[in-house]
């Protein structure tokens, strides 16, 4: 989901947010809670972010740290459930 102002990319996909935070950690802005149980992850949108998103959905292969990726999944869950 792309925000209308195109300066932010918003997703509720837990694995996508972990991937983006692993590959470009400085792009993460925070979360946006919508409703009682919906959490969206907000990223700075730029050419690099969009290229990584396209690659993610196209099934491109990337080298990344499995430990860091797993940590970002756990941190994403913590943000969803309010543990942070």
C-alpha angles and dihedrals in degrees: 000000000000119000114238094242089058091219091100136046114209125195138164091200107118095200094046091052090050090050093049092046090050095048100036108012095173091063093070112103102172142264135306117206114210117186122341100305109015118102124183124196114223124211135177107259117224137134093280093050092049092048092052091048092050090048092049093054093041090055095244116173118245134177111235140148111267090205094054091044090052092047090054090051088053092046090049090053090049090053091048094050096039097247091136 
